[in-house]
C-alpha cells in the first residue's frame, strides 16, 4: 500500500504529473519530427514508465472514502476473505473474480490486478493500432476526464469497458475477441450496449448517417426524455446500486447538476466533432475508424436519450471510454497537416485542458 502520498494529494499528483508529461510531449512535437530517433526513444521510455507507474499508483492506493467506491469494494473483498459466499448478484463474473483473488491475495493485490485490467488494454489497443506511435493514444486515454474516476471509484465498470477495448484489439482473432467481450459482460452487464453497437457496425458502417442520428437524439431527448428513461430502466441498465448513483454530491470525473446536461453534451461532442471533421473536411476513409466512431456515436446517442436521469454519468462512460481513440486515431494513421506532429501535441494539450479545468476551476 502506498503510504507516502497524503490522501488529499493523491489526485492532484496524478493530474499535475499528466500536465508535466503533456507539456513535455508538446515540446517534443514542436522541435522533433515524429519519426526522429530522439522522439522515438522519448515516447517509448515515457510510455512504459507511465504504464507501470499508473498501475502501481492506482492499485496500491489506500482504502479510503476519498476514492469513492474503493471502500465498498474492500468491504465485499474482506467478506470473501472470511469465507463469505456469493449471493444473488447481477454481475456474477465480477464476484467470482473477486472471491478467487480474495482466497489467495490481499486487498491491495486485488486493486493492483484491477488496475492492470483497467489500464493494460489501453496500452494494448494503442500498440496494436499505432505500432511505435502507441504512446500518443495511450496518453490520450490516461488524461481523459473520466479516467481517474473509473480506475478508483467505478472500478467494475472501468474494468469491463477496458476488457471491451482489449477485445477490439484482437479484432482479427474473433475467438479471443468474443471471449473478452463475454468476460466484459460478466463484469458489468451494461457492456451489452457497446458490444451490440460494435457488432451493428459490421452490418452498417456509414458514419454520416450515424452522425445525423446523434444530432437528432438531442431534440428527441429534450421532448421525450422521460419516455426514454423508462425504456432505459426497463432494459435493466439502471439497477446497479441506484442509491449511490442518485447522490447530489459530485465526484472527480462527473458533474453535479441534473436535468438536460448541456455540459455532458459539450464534453461528448469532442469525439463527434473530430469524426465530423476528419470524415467531412479531410475525407478520411478507414473502415476500422468508422467502426470505432460509429460505436461511440450509438452508445453516446443512446445515453443522450436518457441524459436527464440522475445516474446518467455512469451510463455516459459507456461511450466516453472510447473518446480518446476516436479523436487521435486519424492523426496517427494519415498525414493531414504540414507539421502534423505538432498538431498531435496541440490536440493532446487541448484535450487535457478540459480535464485540468474541470478539477481546478469547475469543482472549486
C-alpha positions in Angstrom: 0.0 0.0 0.0 1.2 3.5 -0.8 1.5 5.5 2.4 4.0 8.1 1.1 1.4 10.3 -0.6 -1.1 12.2 1.5 -4.7 11.3 0.7 -5.6 14.9 -0.3 -2.6 15.0 -2.7 -3.3 11.7 -4.5 -5.4 13.0 -7.4 -3.5 16.4 -7.7 -0.3 14.5 -8.0 -1.7 12.4 -10.8 -3.2 15.3 -12.7 -0.1 17.5 -12.4 2.1 14.7 -13.5 -0.1 14.5 -16.5 0.3 18.2 -17.0 4.1 17.9 -17.0 4.0 15.0 -19.4 1.6 16.8 -21.7 3.7 19.9 -21.8 6.9 17.9 -22.3 5.2 16.0 -25.1 4.1 19.2 -26.7 7.7 20.5 -26.6 8.9 17.3 -28.4 6.2 17.6 -31.0 7.3 21.2 -31.7 11.1 20.6 -32.1 11.3 17.0 -33.4 9.8 15.0 -36.2 7.6 12.1 -35.1 10.0 9.5 -36.6 13.1 11.2 -35.2 15.1 8.7 -33.2 15.2 11.0 -30.1 11.5 11.3 -30.2 11.0 7.5 -30.6 13.2 6.9 -27.5 11.3 9.5 -25.5 7.9 8.2 -26.3 8.8 4.6 -25.6 10.5 5.3 -22.3 7.8 7.8 -21.2 5.0 5.4 -22.3 6.2 2.4 -20.4 7.1 4.4 -17.3 3.6 5.9 -17.3 2.0 2.4 -17.8 3.8 0.8 -14.9 3.5 3.9 -12.6 -0.2 4.2 -13.1 -0.9 0.5 -12.5 1.0 0.7 -9.2 -0.2 4.1 -8.2 -3.8 3.3 -8.6 -3.5 -0.3 -7.5 -1.6 0.5 -4.3 -3.9 3.3 -3.1 -5.1 3.3 0.5 -8.7 2.1 1.3 -10.4 5.4 2.0 -13.6 7.2 1.2 -11.7 9.8 -0.9 -11.6 7.1 -3.6 -15.3 6.6 -3.7 -16.5 3.0 -4.0 -13.0 1.7 -3.2 -14.3 1.3 0.4 -17.3 -0.7 -0.7 -15.2 -3.0 -2.9 -12.9 -3.5 0.1 -15.8 -4.5 2.3 -17.0 -7.1 -0.2 -13.5 -8.4 -0.7 -12.9 -8.8 3.1 -16.2 -10.7 3.4 -15.0 -13.1 0.7 -11.7 -13.4 2.5 -13.6 -14.6 5.6 -15.3 -17.3 3.5 -18.3 -15.3 2.6 -20.5 -16.7 -0.2 -21.5 -15.1 -3.4 -25.2 -14.1 -3.1 -27.8 -13.2 -5.6 -25.8 -10.7 -7.6 -26.3 -9.3 -11.1 -22.7 -9.4 -12.4 -21.6 -12.8 -11.2 -18.4 -12.9 -13.1 -17.0 -9.9 -11.2 -17.9 -11.5 -7.8 -16.3 -14.8 -8.8 -13.2 -13.0 -9.9 -13.2 -11.1 -6.6 -13.7 -14.2 -4.5 -10.9 -16.1 -6.3 -8.4 -13.3 -5.6 -9.7 -13.0 -2.0 -8.7 -16.6 -1.4 -5.1 -16.1 -2.4 -4.1 -12.4 -2.1 -4.5 -9.2 -0.2 -6.9 -6.3 -1.0 -4.1 -4.2 -2.5 -3.0 -7.1 -4.8 -6.6 -7.2 -5.9 -6.7 -3.5 -6.6 -3.4 -3.8 -8.5 -4.8 -6.6 -10.6 -7.9 -4.5 -11.3 -5.7 -1.5 -12.2 -3.8 -3.8 -14.7 -7.1 -5.0 -16.2 -8.2 -1.3 -16.5 -5.0 0.2 -17.9 -3.2 -2.5 -19.8 -5.9 -2.8 -22.5 -5.5 0.9 -23.2 -1.8 0.2 -23.9 -2.7 -3.0 -25.9 -5.1 -1.3 -28.3 -2.8 1.7 -28.7 0.1 -0.6 -29.5 -1.9 -2.8 -31.9 -3.4 0.1 -33.9 -0.5 2.6 -33.9 2.7 0.4 -33.5 5.7 2.6 -32.5 3.5 5.6 -32.0 1.2 4.0 -29.4 2.3 6.5 -26.8 0.2 9.3 -28.1 -3.1 7.3 -28.0 -2.2 5.8 -24.6 -1.6 9.3 -23.2 -5.0 10.4 -24.5 -6.6 7.6 -22.6 -4.9 8.4 -19.3 -5.5 12.1 -19.4 -9.2 11.7 -20.2 -11.7 13.4 -17.9 -13.3 10.1 -16.8 -10.0 8.1 -16.5 -9.4 8.5 -12.8 -13.0 8.0 -11.6 -13.3 4.6 -13.3 -10.0 3.5 -12.0 -10.7 4.1 -8.3 -14.5 4.6 -8.0 -16.4 2.8 -10.7 -13.8 0.1 -10.9 -16.1 -2.7 -12.2 -17.5 -0.5 -15.0 -14.0 0.7 -15.9 -12.6 -2.8 -16.0 -15.4 -4.1 -18.1 -15.1 -1.3 -20.6 -11.3 -1.9 -20.8 -12.0 -5.6 -21.5 -14.1 -4.4 -24.4 -11.1 -2.4 -25.7 -8.9 -5.4 -25.2 -11.4 -7.4 -27.3 -11.3 -4.9 -30.2 -7.5 -5.1 -30.2 -8.0 -8.8 -31.2 -10.5 -8.0 -34.0 -8.5 -10.2 -36.3 -9.0 -13.1 -33.9 -12.7 -13.4 -33.4 -12.5 -16.2 -30.8 -10.3 -14.2 -28.5 -12.3 -11.0 -29.2 -15.5 -12.9 -28.3 -14.1 -14.3 -25.1 -13.0 -10.9 -23.9 -16.4 -9.4 -24.9 -18.2 -12.1 -22.9 -15.9 -11.6 -19.9 -16.7 -7.9 -20.1 -20.5 -8.6 -19.8 -19.8 -10.9 -16.8 -18.1 -8.0 -15.1 -20.8 -5.4 -16.0 -23.9 -6.2 -18.0 -24.2 -2.7 -19.4 -21.4 -3.7 -21.8 -24.0 -5.4 -23.9 -24.7 -1.9 -25.3 -21.2 -1.1 -26.7 -20.8 -4.8 -27.8 -24.1 -4.6 -29.7 -23.2 -1.3 -31.2 -19.8 -2.6 -32.4 -21.4 -5.7 -33.9 -24.0 -3.5 -35.7 -21.1 -1.7 -37.5 -20.3 -4.9 -39.2 -23.7 -4.7 -41.0 -24.0 -1.0 -41.4 -21.0 1.3 -41.1 -21.8 4.7 -42.7 -20.7 7.3 -40.2 -22.5 10.2 -41.9 -25.8 8.5 -41.1 -24.8 7.9 -37.5 -23.7 11.5 -37.1 -27.0 12.8 -38.2 -28.8 10.4 -35.9 -26.7 11.7 -33.0 -27.8 15.2 -33.7 -31.4 14.0 -33.8 -31.1 12.4 -30.4 -30.7 15.9 -28.8 -34.2 17.2 -29.6 -35.7 13.8 -29.1 -34.3 13.7 -25.5 -35.5 17.3 -24.9 -39.0 16.4 -26.0 -39.3 12.8 -24.8 -36.6 12.3 -22.2 -38.9 10.8 -19.6 -40.1 8.1 -22.1 -36.6 7.1 -22.9 -35.6 6.9 -19.3 -38.5 4.5 -18.7 -37.3 2.4 -21.6 -33.7 2.6 -20.3 -34.7 1.4 -16.8 -36.8 -1.4 -18.3 -33.8 -2.7 -20.2 -32.0 -3.3 -16.9 -29.3 -0.7 -17.2 -30.4 1.3 -14.2 -30.5 -1.2 -11.3 -26.8 -1.0 -10.3 -27.0 0.4 -6.8 -29.2 3.4 -7.7 -28.9 4.9 -4.2 -25.2 5.6 -5.0 -26.0 7.0 -8.4 -28.6 9.4 -7.2 -26.3 11.3 -4.8 -26.3 15.0 -5.2 -22.5 15.4 -4.5 -20.2 15.4 -7.4 -17.1 13.3 -7.6 -14.0 13.8 -9.7 -14.8 12.9 -13.2 -18.6 13.6 -13.0 -20.9 16.6 -12.9 -23.2 17.7 -10.1 -26.2 19.2 -11.8 -29.3 17.3 -13.0 -31.7 17.9 -15.9 -30.7 18.1 -19.5 -26.9 18.1 -19.3 -25.5 20.5 -21.8 -22.2 20.2 -20.1 -22.3 16.5 -20.7 -23.2 17.0 -24.4 -20.4 19.5 -24.8 -17.9 17.0 -23.5 -19.3 14.2 -25.6 -19.1 16.4 -28.7 -15.3 16.4 -28.7 -15.3 13.0 -30.4 -18.3 13.9 -32.6 -16.6 17.0 -33.9 -13.4 15.0 -34.5 -15.2 12.4 -36.5 -17.2 15.0 -38.5 -14.0 17.0 -39.2 -11.9 14.1 -40.5 -14.6 12.5 -42.5 -16.3 15.5 -44.0 -13.5 18.0 -44.2 -10.4 15.8 -44.6 -12.2 12.9 -46.5 -10.6 10.3 -44.2 -11.7 6.9 -45.2 -10.9 4.0 -42.9 -13.4 1.2 -42.1 -11.9 0.4 -38.7 -12.1 4.1 -37.7 -15.7 4.2 -38.9 -16.5 1.2 -36.6 -14.9 2.9 -33.6 -16.6 6.2 -34.3 -20.0 4.6 -35.0 -19.8 2.5 -31.9 -19.1 5.7 -29.9 -22.0 7.5 -31.6 -24.5 4.7 -31.0 -23.6 4.5 -27.3 -23.4 8.2 -26.8 -26.6 8.9 -28.7 -28.5 6.3 -26.6 -27.2 7.9 -23.5 -28.3 11.4 -24.6 -31.8 10.0 -24.9 -31.7 9.3 -21.1 -29.5 12.2 -20.1 -31.9 13.6 -17.6 -31.6 10.6 -15.4 -29.7 11.4 -12.2 -27.3 8.5 -12.6 -26.5 9.2 -16.3 -22.9 10.0 -15.6 -22.3 6.2 -15.0 -24.1 5.4 -18.2 -22.2 8.1 -20.1 -18.9 6.2 -19.6 -20.2 3.5 -22.0 -19.2 5.9 -24.7 -16.7 8.2 -23.1 -14.1 5.4 -22.6 -13.7 5.4 -26.4 -13.4 9.2 -26.8 -9.6 9.3 -26.7 -9.0 6.8 -29.5 -11.8 8.3 -31.7 -10.1 11.7 -31.5 -6.5 10.7 -32.0 -6.9 7.8 -34.5 -6.9 9.7 -37.8 -3.8 11.8 -36.8 -1.8 8.6 -36.3 -2.9 7.0 -39.5 -2.8 9.6 -42.2 -1.0 12.9 -43.0 -3.4 15.9 -42.9 -1.2 18.8 -41.8 2.2 20.2 -42.8 3.5 19.9 -39.2 1.2 17.1 -38.0 3.5 16.1 -35.1 3.0 19.5 -33.5 -0.8 19.2 -34.3 -0.8 16.0 -32.3 0.8 17.7 -29.4 -1.7 20.6 -29.5 -4.7 18.2 -29.7 -3.3 16.3 -26.6 -2.9 19.7 -24.8 -6.4 20.9 -25.6 -8.0 17.5 -24.7 -6.2 17.5 -21.3 -7.0 21.2 -20.7 -10.7 20.2 -20.2 -9.7 17.6 -17.5 -7.5 20.1 -15.8 -10.0 22.9 -16.0 -12.8 20.8 -14.6 -10.7 19.9 -11.5 -9.2 23.2 -10.7 -11.9 25.6 -11.8 -15.3 23.9 -12.2 -15.2 21.9 -8.9 -13.8 24.8 -7.0 
